Amino acid sequence: MKTRRSTVRSWRRLLFIALPPLAAALFALTLALPALADTVVNITSPISFTRTNPCNGENVTFSGNGHLNFHLTFDSGGGVHYDLHTNSQDVKGIGDQGNTYTIPLESLDSVNGQVGREATVTLTEEVISQGSAPNFVLDEDAHTTVNADGTITVSFDNVTTACQG
C-alpha cells in the first residue's frame, strides 16, 4: 500500500508540476492561432497593353487600372485558401481604326493551394466596343503565389483573343 500511495503522490506531484507549463503552452498556441485567420490584400496597378481585335484586325491599345482583392486563409498544414476578386477600373482601349472599347471585367474565383506554390486562374474578359466595331473576348492566365508571410506575387500571360458571338 505504501508503494501505491507513493505512486499516486508522484502522479499528483507530476501533474501539479506539469500543469502550469502545459497551460502556458496551450495559451500561447491559442494566441498564435489568429496568425491563421483571414487576411485581406488589395492590389491596384496600372494596365497598359495592345491586342488585336480578331473580328476586324484592328490593333487596340488599352490603359487603365486593374484591381485585385485577395481574401486569404492560411491553414496549419501549409495550405492557403483564397478568393480572388478581380475588376478593371476605367480600362479603356483606342483602336488604330478609331474605335473605342471598354473592359467591364468583374470576376470572383476561389483557389486552394500551398504556400509558396503557384496557382493559375484563367480570366475571361469581354471587350465591348463603344460603336459599330465588333466585340471580342480576351482570355489570360493569372499566376499567383502566396508566401507564408502573406506576400503575393501576380503575373499574367498566355493572352488569347476570340470573336464574341
CYANA upper distance limits for C-alpha pairs under 8 A (distance plus 0.5 A):
  1 MET  CA      5 ARG  CA      6.83
  2 LYS  CA      6 SER  CA      6.80
  3 THR  CA      7 THR  CA      6.72
  4 ARG  CA      8 VAL  CA      6.74
  5 ARG  CA      9 ARG  CA      6.46
  6 SER  CA     10 SER  CA      6.34
  7 THR  CA     11 TRP  CA      6.56
  8 VAL  CA     12 ARG  CA      6.67
  9 ARG  CA     13 ARG  CA      6.41
 10 SER  CA     14 LEU  CA      6.48
 11 TRP  CA     15 LEU  CA      6.56
 12 ARG  CA     16 PHE  CA      6.48
 13 ARG  CA     17 ILE  CA      6.59
 14 LEU  CA     18 ALA  CA      6.34
 15 LEU  CA     19 LEU  CA      6.13
 16 PHE  CA     20 PRO  CA      7.98
 17 ILE  CA     21 PRO  CA      8.39
 18 ALA  CA     22 LEU  CA      6.71
 19 LEU  CA     23 ALA  CA      6.47
 20 PRO  CA     24 ALA  CA      6.59
 21 PRO  CA     25 ALA  CA      6.57
 22 LEU  CA     26 LEU  CA      6.62
 23 ALA  CA     27 PHE  CA      6.56
 24 ALA  CA     28 ALA  CA      6.60
 25 ALA  CA     29 LEU  CA      6.65
 26 LEU  CA     30 THR  CA      6.82
 27 PHE  CA     31 LEU  CA      6.85
 28 ALA  CA     32 ALA  CA      6.75
 29 LEU  CA     33 LEU  CA      6.82
 30 THR  CA     34 PRO  CA      8.15
 32 ALA  CA     36 LEU  CA      8.32
 33 LEU  CA     37 ALA  CA      7.59
 36 LEU  CA     73 THR  CA      6.99
 36 LEU  CA     74 PHE  CA      5.52
 36 LEU  CA     75 ASP  CA      6.47
 36 LEU  CA     76 SER  CA      7.76
 37 ALA  CA     73 THR  CA      6.44
 37 ALA  CA     74 PHE  CA      7.31
 38 ASP  CA     71 HIS  CA      7.17
 38 ASP  CA     72 LEU  CA      5.89
 38 ASP  CA     73 THR  CA      5.09
 38 ASP  CA     74 PHE  CA      7.78
 39 THR  CA     70 PHE  CA      8.39
 39 THR  CA     71 HIS  CA      6.26
 39 THR  CA     72 LEU  CA      5.43
 39 THR  CA     73 THR  CA      6.90
 39 THR  CA    150 GLY  CA      8.27
 40 VAL  CA     69 ASN  CA      7.62
 40 VAL  CA     70 PHE  CA      6.06
 40 VAL  CA     71 HIS  CA      5.06
 40 VAL  CA     72 LEU  CA      6.60
 41 VAL  CA     69 ASN  CA      6.27
 41 VAL  CA     70 PHE  CA      5.54
 41 VAL  CA     71 HIS  CA      7.10
 41 VAL  CA     72 LEU  CA      8.31
 42 ASN  CA     67 HIS  CA      7.86
 42 ASN  CA     68 LEU  CA      6.37
 42 ASN  CA     69 ASN  CA      5.05
 42 ASN  CA     70 PHE  CA      6.90
 43 ILE  CA     67 HIS  CA      6.28
 43 ILE  CA     68 LEU  CA      5.61
 43 ILE  CA     69 ASN  CA      6.85
 44 THR  CA     65 ASN  CA      7.04
 44 THR  CA     66 GLY  CA      6.11
 44 THR  CA     67 HIS  CA      4.91
 44 THR  CA     68 LEU  CA      6.83
 45 SER  CA     65 ASN  CA      6.01
 45 SER  CA     66 GLY  CA      5.95
 45 SER  CA     67 HIS  CA      7.14
 46 PRO  CA     63 SER  CA      7.82
 46 PRO  CA     64 GLY  CA      6.28
 46 PRO  CA     65 ASN  CA      4.86
 46 PRO  CA     66 GLY  CA      6.70
 47 ILE  CA     62 PHE  CA      7.87
 47 ILE  CA     63 SER  CA      5.67
 47 ILE  CA     64 GLY  CA      5.76
 47 ILE  CA     65 ASN  CA      5.82
 47 ILE  CA     66 GLY  CA      6.73
 47 ILE  CA     91 VAL  CA      8.06
 48 SER  CA     61 THR  CA      7.81
 48 SER  CA     62 PHE  CA      5.96
 48 SER  CA     63 SER  CA      4.87
 48 SER  CA     64 GLY  CA      7.38
 49 PHE  CA     61 THR  CA      6.31
 49 PHE  CA     62 PHE  CA      5.87
 49 PHE  CA     63 SER  CA      7.28
 50 THR  CA     59 ASN  CA      7.22
 50 THR  CA     60 VAL  CA      5.93
 50 THR  CA     61 THR  CA      4.72
 50 THR  CA     62 PHE  CA      6.49
 51 ARG  CA     59 ASN  CA      6.29
 51 ARG  CA     60 VAL  CA      5.92
 51 ARG  CA     61 THR  CA      7.13
 51 ARG  CA    161 THR  CA      8.48
 52 THR  CA     57 GLY  CA      6.42
 52 THR  CA     58 GLU  CA      6.00
 52 THR  CA     59 ASN  CA      4.83
 52 THR  CA     60 VAL  CA      6.36
 52 THR  CA    161 THR  CA      8.22
 53 ASN  CA     57 GLY  CA      5.81
 53 ASN  CA     58 GLU  CA      5.72
 53 ASN  CA     59 ASN  CA      6.82
 53 ASN  CA     60 VAL  CA      7.44
 53 ASN  CA    136 PHE  CA      6.99
 53 ASN  CA    161 THR  CA      7.80
 53 ASN  CA    162 ALA  CA      8.37
 53 ASN  CA    163 CYS  CA      8.13
 54 PRO  CA     58 GLU  CA      8.05
 54 PRO  CA    136 PHE  CA      7.81
 54 PRO  CA    161 THR  CA      7.09
 54 PRO  CA    162 ALA  CA      6.53
 54 PRO  CA    163 CYS  CA      6.44
 55 CYS  CA    134 PRO  CA      6.90
 55 CYS  CA    135 ASN  CA      8.34
 55 CYS  CA    136 PHE  CA      7.64
 55 CYS  CA    162 ALA  CA      8.10
 55 CYS  CA    163 CYS  CA      5.85
 56 ASN  CA    133 ALA  CA      8.07
 56 ASN  CA    134 PRO  CA      7.78
 58 GLU  CA     95 GLY  CA      6.49
 58 GLU  CA     96 ASP  CA      6.59
 58 GLU  CA     97 GLN  CA      6.74
 59 ASN  CA     95 GLY  CA      5.93
 59 ASN  CA     96 ASP  CA      6.13
 59 ASN  CA     97 GLN  CA      8.38
 60 VAL  CA     93 GLY  CA      6.29
 60 VAL  CA     94 ILE  CA      5.87
 60 VAL  CA     95 GLY  CA      4.49
 60 VAL  CA     96 ASP  CA      6.91
 61 THR  CA     93 GLY  CA      5.67
 61 THR  CA     94 ILE  CA      5.97
 61 THR  CA     95 GLY  CA      6.76
 62 PHE  CA     91 VAL  CA      7.04
 62 PHE  CA     92 LYS  CA      5.91
 62 PHE  CA     93 GLY  CA      4.51
 62 PHE  CA     94 ILE  CA      7.11
 63 SER  CA     91 VAL  CA      5.89
 63 SER  CA     92 LYS  CA      6.26
 63 SER  CA     93 GLY  CA      6.99
 64 GLY  CA     88 SER  CA      8.10
 64 GLY  CA     89 GLN  CA      6.92
 64 GLY  CA     90 ASP  CA      5.81
 64 GLY  CA     91 VAL  CA      4.57
 64 GLY  CA     92 LYS  CA      6.91
 65 ASN  CA     88 SER  CA      6.56
 65 ASN  CA     89 GLN  CA      5.55
 65 ASN  CA     90 ASP  CA      6.86
 65 ASN  CA     91 VAL  CA      6.59
 66 GLY  CA     86 THR  CA      8.08
 66 GLY  CA     87 ASN  CA      6.66
 66 GLY  CA     88 SER  CA      5.02
 66 GLY  CA     89 GLN  CA      6.23
 66 GLY  CA     91 VAL  CA      8.09
 67 HIS  CA     86 THR  CA      6.29
 67 HIS  CA     87 ASN  CA      5.82
 67 HIS  CA     88 SER  CA      6.46
 67 HIS  CA     89 GLN  CA      7.32
 68 LEU  CA     84 LEU  CA      7.32
 68 LEU  CA     85 HIS  CA      6.30
 68 LEU  CA     86 THR  CA      5.22
 68 LEU  CA     87 ASN  CA      7.24
 69 ASN  CA     83 ASP  CA      8.48
 69 ASN  CA     84 LEU  CA      6.29
 69 ASN  CA     85 HIS  CA      5.52
 69 ASN  CA     86 THR  CA      6.96
 70 PHE  CA     82 TYR  CA      6.80
 70 PHE  CA     83 ASP  CA      6.26
 70 PHE  CA     84 LEU  CA      5.37
 70 PHE  CA     85 HIS  CA      7.00
 71 HIS  CA     82 TYR  CA      5.76
 71 HIS  CA     83 ASP  CA      5.76
 71 HIS  CA     84 LEU  CA      7.29
 72 LEU  CA     80 VAL  CA      7.20
 72 LEU  CA     81 HIS  CA      6.31
 72 LEU  CA     82 TYR  CA      4.92
 72 LEU  CA     83 ASP  CA      7.37
 73 THR  CA     80 VAL  CA      6.19
 73 THR  CA     81 HIS  CA      5.67
 73 THR  CA     82 TYR  CA      6.66
 74 PHE  CA     78 GLY  CA      7.52
 74 PHE  CA     79 GLY  CA      6.31
 74 PHE  CA     80 VAL  CA      5.01
 74 PHE  CA     81 HIS  CA      6.88
 75 ASP  CA     79 GLY  CA      5.77
 75 ASP  CA     80 VAL  CA      6.81
 78 GLY  CA    114 GLN  CA      6.33
 78 GLY  CA    115 VAL  CA      6.15
 78 GLY  CA    148 ALA  CA      8.40
 79 GLY  CA    112 ASN  CA      7.80
 79 GLY  CA    113 GLY  CA      6.21
 79 GLY  CA    114 GLN  CA      4.80
 79 GLY  CA    115 VAL  CA      6.19
 80 VAL  CA    112 ASN  CA      6.54
 80 VAL  CA    113 GLY  CA      5.85
 80 VAL  CA    114 GLN  CA      6.03
 80 VAL  CA    115 VAL  CA      6.40
 80 VAL  CA    146 VAL  CA      8.06
 81 HIS  CA    110 SER  CA      8.01
 81 HIS  CA    111 VAL  CA      6.29
 81 HIS  CA    112 ASN  CA      5.02
 81 HIS  CA    113 GLY  CA      6.81
 82 TYR  CA    110 SER  CA      6.28
 82 TYR  CA    111 VAL  CA      5.84
 82 TYR  CA    112 ASN  CA      7.07
 83 ASP  CA    108 LEU  CA      7.27
 83 ASP  CA    109 ASP  CA      6.10
 83 ASP  CA    110 SER  CA      4.86
 83 ASP  CA    111 VAL  CA      6.75
 84 LEU  CA    107 SER  CA      8.42
 84 LEU  CA    108 LEU  CA      6.10
 84 LEU  CA    109 ASP  CA      5.62
 84 LEU  CA    110 SER  CA      6.68
 84 LEU  CA    111 VAL  CA      8.08
 85 HIS  CA    106 GLU  CA      7.86
 85 HIS  CA    107 SER  CA      6.25
 85 HIS  CA    108 LEU  CA      5.01
 85 HIS  CA    109 ASP  CA      7.08
 86 THR  CA    105 LEU  CA      7.79
 86 THR  CA    106 GLU  CA      6.05
 86 THR  CA    107 SER  CA      5.70
 86 THR  CA    108 LEU  CA      6.92
 87 ASN  CA    104 PRO  CA      7.95
 87 ASN  CA    105 LEU  CA      5.53
 87 ASN  CA    106 GLU  CA      4.85
 87 ASN  CA    107 SER  CA      7.05
 88 SER  CA    103 ILE  CA      7.27
 88 SER  CA    104 PRO  CA      6.82
 88 SER  CA    105 LEU  CA      5.87
 88 SER  CA    106 GLU  CA      7.47
 89 GLN  CA    104 PRO  CA      8.46
 90 ASP  CA    102 THR  CA      8.28
 91 VAL  CA    102 THR  CA      6.54
 91 VAL  CA    103 ILE  CA      6.37
 91 VAL  CA    104 PRO  CA      8.25
 92 LYS  CA    100 THR  CA      7.75
 92 LYS  CA    101 TYR  CA      6.13
 92 LYS  CA    102 THR  CA      5.02
 92 LYS  CA    103 ILE  CA      7.03
 93 GLY  CA    100 THR  CA      6.04
 93 GLY  CA    101 TYR  CA      5.27
 93 GLY  CA    102 THR  CA      6.61
 94 ILE  CA     98 GLY  CA      7.08
 94 ILE  CA     99 ASN  CA      6.42
 94 ILE  CA    100 THR  CA      5.13
 94 ILE  CA    101 TYR  CA      6.89
 95 GLY  CA     99 ASN  CA      5.57
 95 GLY  CA    100 THR  CA      6.66
 95 GLY  CA    101 TYR  CA      8.41
 99 ASN  CA    129 SER  CA      7.68
 99 ASN  CA    130 GLN  CA      7.69
 99 ASN  CA    131 GLY  CA      7.19
 99 ASN  CA    133 ALA  CA      7.15
100 THR  CA    129 SER  CA      6.51
100 THR  CA    130 GLN  CA      6.01
100 THR  CA    131 GLY  CA      7.61
101 TYR  CA    127 VAL  CA      6.85
101 TYR  CA    128 ILE  CA      5.82
101 TYR  CA    129 SER  CA      4.91
101 TYR  CA    130 GLN  CA      5.99
102 THR  CA    127 VAL  CA      6.32
102 THR  CA    128 ILE  CA      5.79
102 THR  CA    129 SER  CA      7.17
102 THR  CA    130 GLN  CA      7.85
103 ILE  CA    125 GLU  CA      7.15
103 ILE  CA    126 GLU  CA      6.51
103 ILE  CA    127 VAL  CA      5.37
103 ILE  CA    128 ILE  CA      6.77
104 PRO  CA    125 GLU  CA      8.13
104 PRO  CA    126 GLU  CA      7.52
104 PRO  CA    127 VAL  CA      7.98
104 PRO  CA    128 ILE  CA      8.31
105 LEU  CA    125 GLU  CA      6.16
105 LEU  CA    126 GLU  CA      7.43
107 SER  CA    123 LEU  CA      8.15
109 ASP  CA    121 VAL  CA      8.11
111 VAL  CA    119 ALA  CA      7.99
113 GLY  CA    117 ARG  CA      7.57
113 GLY  CA    118 GLU  CA      8.31
113 GLY  CA    119 ALA  CA      7.05
115 VAL  CA    145 THR  CA      7.91
115 VAL  CA    146 VAL  CA      6.08
115 VAL  CA    147 ASN  CA      5.83
115 VAL  CA    148 ALA  CA      6.17
116 GLY  CA    145 THR  CA      6.41
116 GLY  CA    146 VAL  CA      6.15
116 GLY  CA    147 ASN  CA      5.34
116 GLY  CA    148 ALA  CA      7.41
117 ARG  CA    145 THR  CA      6.21
117 ARG  CA    146 VAL  CA      7.68
118 GLU  CA    143 HIS  CA      6.80
118 GLU  CA    144 THR  CA      5.98
118 GLU  CA    145 THR  CA      5.07
118 GLU  CA    146 VAL  CA      8.13
119 ALA  CA    143 HIS  CA      6.18
119 ALA  CA    144 THR  CA      5.83
119 ALA  CA    145 THR  CA      6.88
120 THR  CA    141 ASP  CA      6.82
120 THR  CA    142 ALA  CA      6.03
120 THR  CA    143 HIS  CA      4.98
120 THR  CA    144 THR  CA      6.83
121 VAL  CA    141 ASP  CA      6.20
121 VAL  CA    142 ALA  CA      5.74
121 VAL  CA    143 HIS  CA      7.12
122 THR  CA    139 ASP  CA      7.16
122 THR  CA    140 GLU  CA      6.05
122 THR  CA    141 ASP  CA      4.86
122 THR  CA    142 ALA  CA      6.54
123 LEU  CA    139 ASP  CA      6.17
123 LEU  CA    140 GLU  CA      5.91
123 LEU  CA    141 ASP  CA      6.70
123 LEU  CA    142 ALA  CA      7.49
124 THR  CA    137 VAL  CA      7.38
124 THR  CA    138 LEU  CA      6.28
124 THR  CA    139 ASP  CA      5.02
124 THR  CA    140 GLU  CA      7.20
125 GLU  CA    137 VAL  CA      6.17
125 GLU  CA    138 LEU  CA      5.51
125 GLU  CA    139 ASP  CA      6.75
126 GLU  CA    135 ASN  CA      7.97
126 GLU  CA    136 PHE  CA      6.69
126 GLU  CA    137 VAL  CA      5.11
126 GLU  CA    138 LEU  CA      6.86
127 VAL  CA    135 ASN  CA      6.20
127 VAL  CA    136 PHE  CA      5.73
127 VAL  CA    137 VAL  CA      6.10
127 VAL  CA    138 LEU  CA      7.58
128 ILE  CA    134 PRO  CA      8.37
128 ILE  CA    135 ASN  CA      5.44
128 ILE  CA    136 PHE  CA      7.41
129 SER  CA    133 ALA  CA      6.28
129 SER  CA    134 PRO  CA      6.77
129 SER  CA    135 ASN  CA      5.81
134 PRO  CA    163 CYS  CA      8.28
134 PRO  CA    164 GLN  CA      8.31
135 ASN  CA    163 CYS  CA      7.36
135 ASN  CA    164 GLN  CA      6.41
136 PHE  CA    161 THR  CA      7.48
136 PHE  CA    162 ALA  CA      6.30
136 PHE  CA    163 CYS  CA      5.08
136 PHE  CA    164 GLN  CA      5.17
137 VAL  CA    161 THR  CA      5.99
137 VAL  CA    162 ALA  CA      5.79
137 VAL  CA    163 CYS  CA      6.79
137 VAL  CA    164 GLN  CA      6.49
138 LEU  CA    159 VAL  CA      7.15
138 LEU  CA    160 THR  CA      6.25
138 LEU  CA    161 THR  CA      5.15
138 LEU  CA    162 ALA  CA      7.32
139 ASP  CA    158 ASN  CA      8.31
139 ASP  CA    159 VAL  CA      6.01
139 ASP  CA    160 THR  CA      5.77
139 ASP  CA    161 THR  CA      6.85
140 GLU  CA    156 PHE  CA      7.09
140 GLU  CA    157 ASP  CA      6.41
140 GLU  CA    158 ASN  CA      5.98
140 GLU  CA    159 VAL  CA      4.81
140 GLU  CA    160 THR  CA      7.05
141 ASP  CA    156 PHE  CA      6.04
141 ASP  CA    157 ASP  CA      5.95
141 ASP  CA    158 ASN  CA      6.36
141 ASP  CA    159 VAL  CA      7.48
142 ALA  CA    154 VAL  CA      7.23
142 ALA  CA    155 SER  CA      6.33
142 ALA  CA    156 PHE  CA      5.14
142 ALA  CA    157 ASP  CA      7.39
143 HIS  CA    154 VAL  CA      6.04
143 HIS  CA    155 SER  CA      5.73
143 HIS  CA    156 PHE  CA      6.65
144 THR  CA    152 ILE  CA      7.32
144 THR  CA    153 THR  CA      6.15
144 THR  CA    154 VAL  CA      5.08
144 THR  CA    155 SER  CA      7.24
145 THR  CA    152 ILE  CA      6.13
145 THR  CA    153 THR  CA      5.82
145 THR  CA    154 VAL  CA      7.20
146 VAL  CA    150 GLY  CA      6.45
146 VAL  CA    151 THR  CA      6.29
146 VAL  CA    152 ILE  CA      5.12
146 VAL  CA    153 THR  CA      7.25
147 ASN  CA    151 THR  CA      5.77
147 ASN  CA    152 ILE  CA      6.90
